Amino acid sequence: MDELILNPHNKEEFPPAHTAEHLLNQTMVRLFGCERSRNAHIERKKSKMTFIVDHKPDKKEEKLIAERMNELIADDLPVTYEYVTRDQLPDEISADRLPDDASDTIRLVRIGDYDVCPCIGKHVRSTSQIGRFELLGTNWDELAHSFRIRFKVVQ
């Protein structure tokens, strides 16, 4: 079956790191009650994502993020796709995060029961294909309450 192309896509993701991006977004939402990152740069060698959180995470919290990510990877959660129209978006997905030129049909990416997010990128078939998540470092901006996470996935 040919893959349905809904919107033009101008980049070629590294599927393991891109799938880890989805997991990290949901992990931060669950651990810190923040929004998904609006500033992510995901690459094969090194990736970075920025989250707005209410406090500077301490070393224990940073360790918890990495541990949770590697648990989710080891859980071998399936990555599946579902197509819905804008008016059928699940309650936890806000249409205001969709690009202005997004088609009426939206592809949702589900990672087990852990995360669901609209996305047109490439992903692995299950989380065990991501490899190991390594936290490379973090930066904190007190004024903006901005927490940047630098990471890589090692296969």
Secondary structure by P-SEA (a helix, b strand, c coil): cccccccccccccaaaaaaaaaaaaaaaaaacccccccbbbbcccbbbbbbbccccccaaaaaaaaaaaaaaaacbbbbbbbbbccccccccccccccccccccbbbbbbcccccccccccccccccccccccccccccccccccbbbbbbbbcc
